[in-house]
């Protein structure tokens, strides 16, 4: 597994008359972890769908190591790009091991069985996501978090050069969020990942692209991108951005509205301010 260079060049995506993404450009060097962040509806998932060949661009190109992914044979794309999506579809009537083994399909001819090398890669992928003990369990009977880990293992077993993930930490508890993002950080593959948690993105990503209303509002290292002013403009929230004393990464604390005069002790207001969390 080696990383592929990724270039998104002036991509526009539409759904009927509605523009999802407009003239978006993005670049990832081989082996980088690139984070897509932004509010709901900003175009993150749409852009990822174009990269893993589900939503064809109306304009622009998407290149993996200089080759247009929309012009490549399907089999070659499957050997290059793996995706972990938010809605994987209907339950699979397979064991966890069989689901992860599907990741080896692009590297086989029709009706080829698993080799000892395949079996080793499958077991290694399950171990990487702390799911080795689930191997013989029916996939359809797993919890949401367990399914997510298994689908990530399937993508790892595929050994892609480019790994695309749409909110991979959804449904995961804190420990597994940190574990999974740590695995992605150590991969030789190039990783393009959409995340909601800005503190996780700040710690684990080399660079961030902030999408807002289908356009790139900012891009660069997390320390340059994550500012209180940007978060106010893009998310419409007040925040403080500091440098974490132990990690050196930006740390975002979201603040309540300045004009919120409600009594904190009053009924129905026990939640307090929400704070983004990070390792």
Secondary structure, DSSP 8 states (H G I E B T S, - for coil): -----EEEEEEEEEETTEEEEEEEEEEE-TT-EEEEE-STTSSHHHHHHHHTTSS--SEEEEEETTEETTTS-HHHHHHHEEEE-S---S--SSBHHHHHHGGGGGGS-TT----HHHHHHHHHHHHHTT-GGGTTSBGGGS-HHHHHHHHHHHHHHTT-SEEEEESTTTT--HHHHHHHHHHHHH-SSEEEEE-S-HHHHHHH-SEEEEEETTEEEEEE-HHHH--HHHHHHHH--EEEEEE-TTT-SEEEEEE--TT----TTSTT--S--------
